């Protein structure tokens, strides 16, 4: 299977039909890996799609992968979260394409925000490192209580509680905005974001040769 056959898009409300499949794929991946992942609802993921804060990968009408972004601490921090690739599409570099799109989407919408990730997956850590993230202590992440409340759905939340939120099974990784974007967000998506946010963004340049495509991250 060629990765080029798969479209990686910024999701919108028309993609609601994939939400339950996404949730089931995330849940099954967590079971297989035996690690925790924060649970999300159908309504939560649909809201991310409507707000242009989600990325979906499709091969025709078949679901291939997903991730979403969220802001915290008055938009001073952004998370790229919930990265999942369907088992039928693993091993072809799709996770990297999705990760690149979520990263570019976050950098385009909130260019001055710090981007962070909580992950227990080695592959996600490697992708984060390539994008310029660095491992940090939890003290370096947002103190927004709404973010940490999202960890309550994880099976490992007792570790977080016992350590007074100093560390857990996941590794914290942080990106301070100062590098080029790996892919370009399409102009029509920029227009939609402008309508949602009520402001004017300008498409950020992508590195030469790159085309448009891009809480705990797992299931890749």
Beta strands, then each sheet from edge to edge (+ up, - down):
strand 1: 7-10
strand 2: 54-59
strand 3: 62-72
strand 4: 77-85
strand 5: 114-119
strand 6: 134-136
strand 7: 171-175
strand 8: 216-217
sheet 1: 1+ 2- 3+ 4- 5- 7+ 6-
sheet 2: 1+ 2- 3+ 4- 5- 8-
end
